[in-house]
Amino acid sequence: MAILLLLALPTAQEPRESRRITVEFTGAKYERARGRTSGTFRTGQEADLLLSGIGFDDSGGPLLFNHPMGIAADGTRLLVADTYNNRVLIWNSLPSSNVAPDLVLGQEDFRGNHSGTSLDRMNFPVQVATDGTRVVVADADNHRLLIWDRFPTRNGPPADRILRGGDPRDPLKPSKSRFQWPWGLWTDGVRLAVSSTRDGSVLLWNRFPSREDQPADVLLTGGGRLGTPRTITSDGRCLIVGDHNPKTGTRGGSFFWKNWPTRDDEPYDFFATDPGHPEGAAWLRGCFTQEGRLVLLGSALHVWDEFPKDARDPPALSLRYDFRDGGNVGAVMAGGRLYVCAGNRNTILAFRSLPLAAGQEPDFAIGSPDIRTDTLQGNFIISNPVPASNGESLFVASDFDRRLYVWRSCPGESGAHPDLVYRLPEPPWDVALWRERLALAASRAVYLWKKLPLGGEMPDVVLTGRIGSIPLREARGIAMDDSFFYLSERRQGRIYVWKGIPSADAEPAFSLEAPDVARLSSDGEWLAAAPMTGHSIRLYRVRDLGPGARPETVGGRARETFNLVTDAQVAGGRLFAADSAHHRVLVWNRVEEAIAGRGADAVLGGGPATARDRMRFPAAVCFDGTRLWVGEMKFSERILRFTPCP
């Protein structure tokens, strides 16, 4: 493996990040896809290849996690919710090094990772809890809790029973009789607490429920201020609820009850943001020690010697190790050790005792050979992948990873690693490929190669800060054809259009009003614009483009057509749409049929689920004239390939 360090070309304005671009040559070897294909796509057909993962129904083994999000212990055993692998891992004795778990729940063995709905399967298990006898799992995408009344002793046993949540099709309204998308979970064997993330509520049972439809005893909404409550931290005396979208005017934070609530909507005592992020970029979650200390994770690992008095009460210690927050962290104290679930690092980081110094590093890792190795990057598991292909080569951009991945040849086998990896100063949100040119829209920058970068070449054009008088603050979509160069700027609410590749001082020929538009694509006949919100796609005829051009629309206001359509592409006369929140891709064989309001000719995926014929948040599509590539986002990271049926 070789790494080439290069510098971006001089630009009109420095980006905030380093201007360095690195190119890694991986030395990958893989089977190449062969032959052209023809035919049509069919509803329900299976994907035939998977990238950004090991393979279909293949976790990679007991010690290769995929974004673990939950952790629990009973003083003797350790349990981890390996969320994207749809399983819970159990160590029968507290691990003191990188040793394999003894048991797995949700799968027959340590290899499988597909989701399911039966009592021995899971679909996005976010949290696990135990009192030493029962095991309870928040099976989020199945909207239920799985309950084992006796601690499992073998792999893959079915749960003894469930606590059923609500129907996700029901209106979102807090209720004691229903929870939707449960993330947060806590129990001491007597009481039970569950967060209903979609309903903006937390449900409390004073006695562990004995019926699958047993309503809660107490319902909390924070006086209507709970938004999407994610996590629950408690010692049985007090309660802390971490919220990703609190209705408090901050981006994230936590609600604190000094005493366990005993009545409906009992007011919280205070709301606090992360001490390291006062604007509320992270919410707090963690555990209590036997001595009564409170350990909460956010932008750092914070330790209070006792329960904080109010939102201004600072922690005694803030350990600013890079746990890579983002919602996938948690902590548990057991056997004198502190185990930290660091999902975005894909590992469990452990301290042999409670940290005492702000610069202290973890002592060992589980699921990784050491505390620094990132097994996501090592296995090229790509966050928010956006594919582009011409049928010969494959390019995948990732805003989260700040990388461009390059396969010189389209792979013909699952799990193939890329040949090249570009590490970029700015996060690429969208990628465009037209003939021999490749371009990236990366928030405050645009990167463009005039010849496809198959050998580690630097971009020929780098534009940062602005193009002409147009500021680049949130460039989200990019497209090219023989006539125009297109760029969507979300904050400006417009699509800017240049005749040819723009220089740093070039003004656009014209612009199109397009509120909240993100990704773009053009086949030279149609420009497709996909919104970040809303339920319709805008299609512009390229030959008719000019100031004031009005689009054709596909879809409408009703969610029955689209719900969060994040990408659309016209290719070969067909229209492909990533209907993200419906977890599917819609295919029209003729774009005119879509404009006329007729139903899709094929529906791929559905879910949310992880399987060959199912999807979870498909967010980007690319038909390369031979095969369809689909990138899943946020709660999944697969790249799926579909081949037309003869």
C-alpha positions in Angstrom: 0.0 0.0 0.0 1.4 3.4 -1.0 0.4 6.9 -0.1 1.0 9.9 -2.3 0.8 13.4 -0.6 -0.2 16.2 -2.9 -1.2 19.8 -2.6 -4.4 21.3 -4.1 -3.9 24.0 -6.7 -4.0 27.7 -5.6 -7.5 29.0 -5.1 -9.2 32.3 -4.6 -9.9 31.6 -0.9 -8.5 29.2 1.6 -10.8 26.5 2.9 -11.0 26.1 6.7 -9.4 22.6 6.6 -5.9 21.7 5.4 -5.4 22.2 1.7 -3.5 18.9 1.4 -4.9 16.0 -0.6 -3.6 12.5 0.0 -3.9 9.6 -2.5 -3.6 6.1 -1.2 -2.8 3.2 -3.6 -4.3 0.1 -1.9 -2.9 -2.6 -4.1 -6.4 -4.2 -4.3 -7.1 -7.2 -6.4 -10.6 -8.2 -7.4 -12.6 -9.8 -10.2 -13.7 -7.3 -12.8 -17.3 -7.1 -14.1 -17.5 -8.4 -17.6 -19.8 -7.8 -20.5 -22.6 -5.4 -21.2 -26.1 -6.1 -20.1 -29.6 -5.3 -21.4 -33.1 -5.7 -20.2 -35.3 -4.1 -17.6 -35.5 -4.0 -13.9 -38.2 -5.9 -12.1 -40.0 -5.2 -8.8 -38.5 -7.1 -5.9 -35.4 -8.3 -7.7 -32.3 -9.0 -5.7 -29.0 -7.1 -5.7 -26.2 -9.2 -7.2 -23.2 -7.5 -5.7 -22.3 -5.6 -2.5 -19.5 -3.1 -1.8 -18.8 -1.2 1.4 -19.1 -4.4 3.3 -17.9 -8.0 3.5 -20.7 -9.5 1.5 -24.4 -10.4 1.6 -25.3 -11.9 5.0 -21.7 -11.7 6.0 -20.6 -9.8 9.1 -16.9 -10.8 8.7 -16.9 -12.7 12.0 -17.3 -12.2 15.8 -14.7 -9.4 16.2 -15.6 -7.3 13.1 -18.3 -5.0 14.3 -20.4 -2.6 12.2 -21.3 0.5 14.1 -22.0 -0.9 17.6 -24.4 1.5 19.3 -25.3 0.0 22.7 -23.5 -1.5 25.6 -24.5 -3.1 28.9 -23.1 -5.3 31.7 -24.3 -7.1 34.8 -21.0 -7.0 36.6 -19.9 -10.3 35.2 -20.9 -10.3 31.5 -20.6 -7.7 28.8 -23.2 -7.2 26.1 -22.9 -5.1 22.9 -25.6 -4.2 20.4 -23.7 -4.5 17.0 -26.3 -2.4 15.3 -25.6 -2.5 11.6 -24.8 -6.3 11.8 -28.3 -6.8 13.4 -27.0 -8.8 16.4 -26.1 -8.6 20.1 -22.8 -10.0 21.2 -22.2 -11.5 24.7 -19.0 -12.1 26.6 -19.6 -14.5 29.5 -16.8 -12.9 31.4 -15.6 -9.3 31.3 -13.0 -9.1 28.5 -9.6 -7.7 29.4 -8.3 -7.8 25.8 -9.4 -8.2 22.3 -11.1 -11.6 22.7 -14.0 -12.9 20.8 -17.5 -13.0 22.3 -19.0 -16.2 23.5 -22.6 -15.8 22.2 -24.6 -14.0 19.6 -28.3 -13.1 19.6 -30.2 -12.2 16.4 -28.1 -14.5 14.2 -27.6 -18.3 14.0 -23.8 -17.8 14.2 -21.2 -15.1 14.2 -21.1 -14.8 10.4 -24.6 -13.7 9.4 -25.9 -10.2 9.5 -29.2 -9.9 7.6 -32.1 -8.4 9.4 -35.5 -10.2 10.1 -38.8 -10.0 12.0 -39.0 -13.3 13.8 -38.2 -13.7 17.5 -34.7 -14.9 16.7 -33.9 -12.0 14.3 -33.4 -8.3 14.7 -33.7 -5.2 12.6 -31.3 -2.4 13.7 -30.9 -3.2 17.4 -29.8 0.0 19.0 -29.5 -0.8 22.7 -29.3 -3.7 25.0 -30.0 -3.9 28.8 -29.8 -6.6 31.4 -30.4 -7.1 35.1 -28.3 -10.3 35.1 -31.3 -12.5 34.5 -33.3 -10.9 31.7 -31.9 -9.6 28.5 -33.8 -6.8 26.7 -33.0 -5.5 23.2 -34.4 -2.3 21.6 -35.2 -3.7 18.2 -35.7 -0.3 16.6 -36.8 -0.9 13.1 -39.2 -3.7 14.2 -40.7 -1.2 16.7 -40.5 -3.7 19.6 -38.5 -4.8 22.6 -37.1 -8.4 22.5 -37.1 -10.0 25.9 -35.3 -13.1 27.1 -36.6 -14.0 30.6 -33.5 -16.1 31.3 -30.0 -15.2 30.2 -29.3 -17.0 26.9 -26.7 -19.8 27.0 -26.4 -20.6 23.2 -26.2 -18.8 19.9 -29.4 -17.5 18.3 -32.2 -18.5 20.6 -35.5 -16.8 20.0 -36.7 -14.2 22.4 -39.2 -15.5 25.0 -41.5 -12.7 24.3 -41.8 -9.1 23.1 -43.1 -5.8 24.2 -44.8 -4.5 21.2 -44.6 -0.9 19.9 -46.9 0.9 17.6 -47.6 0.6 13.9 -45.1 3.0 12.1 -48.0 4.0 9.8 -49.9 5.4 12.8 -50.0 9.2 13.4 -47.1 10.3 15.5 -48.6 11.1 18.9 -47.2 10.2 22.3 -49.1 7.4 24.0 -48.6 5.0 27.0 -49.8 2.2 24.8 -47.3 2.7 22.0 -43.6 3.4 21.2 -42.1 3.9 17.8 -38.4 3.4 16.8 -37.1 2.6 20.4 -33.5 3.7 20.9 -33.0 4.4 24.6 -33.5 1.5 27.0 -32.9 0.9 30.7 -34.0 -1.7 33.3 -33.0 -2.8 36.8 -35.2 -5.9 36.5 -38.2 -4.2 38.2 -38.6 -1.0 36.3 -38.3 -0.4 32.6 -37.7 2.8 30.6 -37.9 3.1 26.8 -37.6 6.1 24.5 -40.1 6.4 21.7 -37.9 8.3 19.3 -40.4 9.1 16.6 -43.1 10.1 19.1 -41.0 12.4 21.1 -41.7 10.6 24.4 -40.3 8.3 27.1 -42.3 5.5 28.6 -41.8 4.2 32.2 -43.1 0.9 33.7 -43.0 0.7 37.5 -43.2 -3.1 37.2 -41.6 -5.0 34.4 -44.4 -5.6 31.9 -45.8 -9.2 31.6 -47.9 -8.6 28.5 -46.8 -7.6 25.0 -49.4 -4.9 24.9 -49.1 -3.7 28.5 -49.2 0.1 28.6 -46.7 2.2 30.5 -47.4 3.7 33.9 -45.8 7.0 33.2 -45.4 9.0 30.0 -42.9 11.8 29.6 -42.7 14.4 26.9 -40.7 17.1 28.6 -43.7 19.4 28.4 -43.6 19.0 24.7 -39.9 19.7 24.4 -38.7 16.2 23.7 -38.0 15.9 20.0 -36.3 12.6 19.0 -35.1 11.2 22.4 -32.3 8.8 21.7 -30.7 7.5 24.9 -31.6 6.8 28.6 -29.1 6.9 31.5 -30.2 6.0 35.0 -29.2 4.4 38.3 -32.8 3.8 39.3 -32.9 7.1 41.3 -32.6 9.7 38.6 -33.1 9.9 34.9 -31.2 11.4 32.0 -32.7 11.5 28.4 -30.4 12.4 25.5 -32.2 14.1 22.6 -30.9 14.6 19.1 -33.6 17.2 18.2 -34.9 18.8 21.4 -37.4 21.5 21.0 -35.3 23.9 23.0 -33.6 25.9 20.3 -30.4 23.8 20.4 -29.1 21.1 18.0 -28.9 18.5 20.8 -28.9 18.1 24.5 -30.1 16.2 27.5 -33.0 16.4 30.0 -32.2 15.7 33.6 -34.6 14.5 36.3 -33.0 14.4 39.8 -35.6 11.9 41.0 -37.2 9.1 39.1 -40.5 10.5 37.6 -43.7 9.1 39.2 -46.4 11.0 37.3 -47.2 11.8 33.7 -45.1 14.6 32.3 -43.4 15.3 35.5 -41.2 18.4 34.8 -37.5 17.8 34.2 -35.2 19.7 36.6 -32.9 21.1 33.9 -31.8 20.8 30.3 -28.1 20.7 29.6 -25.9 20.7 26.4 -22.5 19.1 26.2 -20.0 21.1 28.2 -17.7 20.9 25.2 -20.4 21.9 22.7 -22.6 24.6 24.3 -24.5 25.0 21.0 -25.8 21.5 21.5 -23.9 19.5 18.8 -24.1 16.4 20.9 -26.4 14.9 23.6 -25.0 13.2 26.7 -25.3 9.5 27.6 -23.4 7.1 29.8 -23.5 5.3 33.1 -23.1 5.6 36.9 -20.3 4.0 38.9 -20.9 2.1 42.1 -19.4 5.1 44.0 -22.1 7.3 42.5 -20.0 9.1 39.9 -21.7 10.0 36.7 -19.9 9.3 33.4 -21.4 10.9 30.3 -20.2 10.9 26.7 -20.6 13.6 24.2 -17.8 15.5 22.5 -15.6 14.2 25.3 -15.9 11.8 28.2 -17.2 13.8 31.1 -17.1 12.7 34.8 -19.0 14.3 37.6 -18.3 13.2 41.2 -22.0 13.4 41.9 -25.2 14.1 40.0 -24.9 17.7 38.6 -26.9 20.3 40.5 -27.9 22.2 37.4 -26.9 22.9 33.7 -24.0 25.0 34.8 -22.4 22.5 37.2 -19.1 21.5 35.4 -17.7 18.0 35.3 -14.7 17.2 37.5 -13.0 15.8 34.4 -13.3 16.0 30.7 -11.3 13.5 28.7 -11.0 14.7 25.2 -10.0 11.5 23.5 -11.4 11.1 20.0 -14.3 8.7 20.5 -15.8 10.0 17.2 -19.2 11.1 18.6 -22.2 11.2 16.3 -24.8 9.2 18.3 -23.0 5.9 18.3 -21.3 6.1 21.7 -22.2 4.7 25.2 -20.4 3.5 28.3 -20.7 1.0 31.1 -18.6 0.5 34.3 -18.1 -3.2 35.2 -15.4 -5.1 37.2 -13.7 -1.8 37.8 -13.2 -1.2 34.1 -14.9 1.4 31.9 -16.0 0.1 28.5 -16.8 2.8 25.9 -18.8 1.9 22.9 -17.3 4.0 20.1 -19.5 3.1 17.1 -18.0 5.5 14.6 -14.6 4.0 15.4 -16.2 0.6 15.1 -14.7 -0.6 18.4 -15.1 -0.9 22.2 -12.4 1.1 24.0 -11.6 0.1 27.5 -10.0 1.7 30.5 -8.8 -0.6 33.3 -10.1 1.9 35.8 -12.0 5.1 35.7 -9.8 7.7 33.9 -8.2 10.3 36.2 -6.4 12.6 33.6 -7.7 14.7 30.7 -5.2 13.2 28.3 -5.5 9.6 29.3 -5.8 7.1 26.5 -7.8 3.8 26.6 -5.8 0.7 27.7 -7.1 -1.7 25.1 -9.7 -2.2 22.4 -12.2 -4.9 21.5 -13.1 -5.4 17.9 -9.8 -3.8 16.8 -6.2 -4.9 17.2 -5.3 -1.7 19.0 -6.9 1.6 20.1 -5.9 3.4 16.9 -6.9 1.0 14.1 -10.2 1.9 12.4 -11.7 -1.3 11.0 -14.3 0.6 9.0 -11.5 2.3 7.0 -9.5 -0.9 6.9 -12.4 -2.8 5.3 -13.5 0.2 3.2 -16.9 0.4 4.7 -17.9 3.8 3.4 -20.3 6.3 5.1 -22.9 7.9 2.9 -21.6 6.5 -0.4 -22.5 8.4 -3.6 -21.6 6.4 -6.7 -20.8 7.4 -10.3 -19.8 5.1 -13.1 -19.4 5.0 -16.8 -19.7 1.2 -17.0 -15.9 0.9 -17.0 -14.8 2.5 -13.8 -16.5 3.2 -10.5 -16.1 6.3 -8.3 -17.7 6.7 -4.8 -17.7 10.0 -2.9 -18.3 10.2 0.9 -19.0 13.4 2.8 -18.6 11.8 6.2 -15.3 10.2 5.3 -14.1 13.2 3.2 -12.9 10.7 0.6 -13.2 9.8 -3.0 -12.9 6.0 -3.6 -11.8 4.8 -7.1 -12.2 1.4 -8.7 -10.3 1.5 -12.0 -12.5 -1.3 -13.2 -16.1 -1.9 -12.1 -15.8 -4.8 -9.6 -17.4 -8.1 -10.4 -17.3 -9.5 -6.8 -18.7 -8.4 -3.5 -16.4 -6.9 -0.9 -13.9 -5.6 -3.5 -11.6 -2.9 -2.2 -11.0 0.3 -4.3 -7.7 0.8 -6.1 -7.3 4.4 -5.0 -8.5 6.5 -2.1 -8.4 10.3 -2.2 -8.5 12.1 1.2 -10.0 15.6 0.6 -10.0 18.8 2.6 -13.7 19.3 2.1 -16.6 16.8 2.4 -17.8 15.7 -1.1 -21.6 15.6 -1.1 -22.2 14.8 -4.8 -20.2 13.5 -7.8 -20.7 14.0 -11.5 -19.2 12.1 -14.4 -19.5 13.2 -18.0 -17.4 11.6 -20.7 -13.8 11.9 -19.4 -14.5 14.5 -16.7 -15.2 14.0 -13.0 -16.4 16.7 -10.6 -17.2 16.8 -6.9 -19.4 19.3 -5.0 -17.9 19.6 -1.6 -19.7 22.3 0.5 -17.1 25.1 0.3 -15.2 23.6 -2.7 -15.5 22.1 -6.2 -12.9 19.6 -7.4 -12.8 18.8 -11.1 -10.6 16.4 -13.2 -10.6 16.8 -17.0 -9.5 13.2 -17.3 -10.8 10.4 -15.0 -8.4 10.1 -12.1 -7.4 6.4 -12.5 -3.7 6.9 -11.6 -3.8 9.2 -8.6 -3.8 12.5 -10.6 -4.6 15.8 -8.9 -7.7 17.7 -9.8 -7.2 20.1 -12.7 -9.6 22.7 -11.2 -10.1 23.5 -7.5 -12.5 26.2 -6.7 -13.0 27.2 -3.0 -14.9 29.9 -1.2 -16.7 31.3 -4.2 -17.1 31.2 -8.0 -17.3 34.7 -9.3 -19.7 36.4 -6.9 -21.4 33.2 -5.9 -20.4 32.1 -2.3 -19.8 28.4 -1.8 -21.1 27.6 1.7 -23.2 24.5 1.1 -22.6 23.2 -2.5 -24.6 20.0 -2.5 -25.3 19.1 -6.1 -23.2 19.0 -9.3 -23.8 17.9 -12.9 -22.2 18.4 -16.3 -23.1 17.8 -20.0 -21.9 19.1 -23.3 -23.8 22.4 -22.9 -23.6 23.4 -19.2 -21.9 23.0 -15.8 -24.4 22.9 -12.9 -24.0 23.5 -9.2 -26.7 23.7 -6.5 -26.0 25.9 -3.5 -28.4 24.9 -0.7 -28.1 28.1 1.4 -28.7 30.3 -1.7 -31.6 28.0 -2.8 -30.5 28.1 -6.4 -29.0 26.0 -9.2 -26.2 28.0 -10.8 -25.5 27.3 -14.5 -22.3 28.0 -16.4 -21.5 27.4 -20.1 -18.6 25.1 -19.7 -16.2 24.6 -16.8 -16.1 27.8 -14.8 -12.9 29.6 -13.7 -12.6 31.1 -10.2 -13.9 34.5 -11.4 -16.6 33.3 -13.8 -20.2 34.5 -13.3 -22.9 32.0 -14.1 -24.8 32.4 -17.3 -28.1 32.1 -15.3 -29.5 30.5 -12.3 -32.7 28.6 -11.4 -34.7 29.0 -8.2 -34.5 25.6 -6.4 -35.2 25.8 -2.7 -33.5 23.0 -0.7 -32.2 21.2 -3.8 -29.3 18.9 -3.2 -28.0 16.4 -5.8 -28.1 17.0 -9.5 -27.6 14.9 -12.6 -27.8 15.4 -16.4 -27.8 13.1 -19.4 -27.6 16.0 -21.8 -31.4 15.9 -22.4 -32.7 16.3 -18.9 -31.4 18.0 -15.8 -32.7 16.2 -12.7 -32.8 18.0 -9.3 -33.6 16.2 -6.1 -34.7 18.1 -3.0 -33.4 17.6 0.5 -37.1 17.8 1.7 -40.4 17.6 -0.1 -41.9 14.9 -2.2 -41.1 15.7 -5.9 -38.3 15.7 -8.4 -37.7 18.6 -10.7 -36.8 17.8 -14.3 -35.6 20.5 -16.8 -35.2 20.0 -20.5 -31.6 21.0 -21.2 -32.5 22.5 -24.6 -35.0 24.8 -23.0 -32.8 26.0 -20.1 -32.4 29.7 -19.5 -33.4 32.3 -17.0 -36.8 31.5 -15.6 -37.0 28.0 -17.0 -39.8 26.0 -15.4 -39.3 22.4 -14.5 -41.5 19.3 -15.0 -42.2 17.6 -11.8 -42.5 14.0 -10.8 -44.3 13.2 -7.6 -46.2 15.7 -5.5 -47.0 16.8 -2.0 -48.2 13.4 -0.8 -45.8 11.0 0.8 -47.4 8.2 -1.1 -45.2 9.1 -4.1 -41.9 10.0 -2.4 -40.7 10.6 1.1 -37.3 12.3 1.1 -36.2 11.7 -2.4 -32.5 12.4 -2.1 -31.2 11.6 -5.6 -32.6 11.2 -9.2 -31.0 10.4 -12.5 -32.2 10.3 -16.1 -30.1 7.8 -18.1 -30.9 6.0 -21.3 -34.4 7.5 -21.3 -35.1 6.0 -17.9 -35.7 7.8 -14.6 -34.2 6.4 -11.3 -35.3 7.9 -8.0 -33.9 7.2 -4.5 -37.0 7.3 -2.3 -35.0 7.3 0.9 -37.5 7.3 3.7 -39.6 4.7 1.9 -36.3 2.6 1.6 -36.7 2.0 -2.1 -35.6 2.9 -5.6 -38.2 3.6 -8.2 -37.5 3.0 -11.9 -39.5 4.4 -14.9 -38.5 2.9 -18.2 -39.5 6.2 -19.9 -39.1 9.5 -18.2 -42.2 10.8 -20.1 -44.3 8.2 -18.2 -43.0 9.5 -14.9 -43.8 13.1 -15.9 -47.3 12.0 -16.9 -47.9 10.7 -13.4 -47.9 7.0 -14.2 -46.6 4.5 -11.6 -43.0 3.2 -11.6 -42.2 0.2 -13.8 -40.1 -1.3 -11.1 -39.7 -0.9 -7.3 -36.4 -2.1 -5.9 -35.9 -2.6 -2.2 -38.3 -1.7 0.5 -37.8 -1.9 4.2 -36.1 -0.7 6.2 -34.1 -3.9 6.3 -30.7 -5.4 5.4 -31.0 -8.1 2.7 -30.4 -8.7 -1.0 -33.9 -7.5 -1.9 -34.3 -4.9 0.8 -32.8 -1.5 1.6 -32.2 0.9 4.4 -32.1 4.6 3.4 -31.0 4.4 -0.2 -29.7 7.9 -0.9 -27.8 7.9 -4.2 -28.3 6.2 -7.5 -26.2 5.7 -10.7 -27.2 3.8 -13.8 -24.0 3.4 -15.9 -25.8 2.1 -19.0 -25.1 -1.5 -17.9 -25.9 -1.7 -14.2 -27.5 0.3 -11.4 -25.5 1.3 -8.3 -27.3 2.3 -5.1 -25.7 3.9 -2.1 -27.4 3.7 1.3 -26.8 6.4 3.9 -26.8 7.3 7.6 -28.1 4.0 9.1 -26.6 1.8 6.5 -23.5 2.0 4.4 -23.9 -0.6 1.7 -23.4 -0.1 -2.0 -25.7 -2.4 -3.9 -25.5 -3.3 -7.6 -28.5 -4.4 -9.6 -28.3 -5.9 -13.1 -31.2 -5.6 -15.6 -33.2 -8.8 -16.1 -33.1 -10.1 -19.7 
